């Protein structure tokens, strides 16, 4: 489950502007946005080539703010529709939502475009932060065990998977502040003082070949398919 927001790429002289390069996508925001899809410490990883490549070359990127993001958000560009898409997962933590909405606000300002989400709700840079994300978080927490046959539910984070059982979810819902309880639980798991590699898969848009990278910022392990939308 997720919520996606779309921001049009404005045209100049009847011609669409080229999609931004990765370094521009990560650099224009008022926050320190990083990507969590590729391990930049890998041998022979060409940083200059990577950051000078177009966001449109990738199915999507997992982005966020190190130390704050738990699930992050997906950033992508649709060449046919000529728009950027920011996808926030359900449920995400409070900080994930705040970071994503600020990024969407900054992107809308940069492009001079309004914002529409998959529910056909329309926003501007001035009011996007008023989006009712607490409702989406609570909906997501309550939805973990809609299937009564499920004993455990797994959600991926930027560094590691988080496993939830009924007792944990009920603990969130019965707490004074379910959103804060969920957010703290998920964030604590992401930033454990540990060390292991993440397995991350992505797809080359030109060759359609799948590749694997590992990320070693913290000691964790997860599997995340960037080719899913």
Secondary structure, DSSP 4 states (H G I P E B T S, - for coil): -EEEEEEE--EETTEEPPPPBHHHHHHSSSS--EE-SS-TTSTT--HHHHHTSBGGGBS-EEEE-TTT-SS-EEEEEETTTTEEEEEEESS--HHHHHHHHHHHHHHHHHHT--EEETT--EE-TTTGGGS-HHHHHHHHHHHTTSSTT-SEEEE--SSS-EEEEHHHHHHHHHSS-HHHHHHHHHHHHHT-S--BPEEEEEEBTTT--EEEEEE-SSB---EEETT--
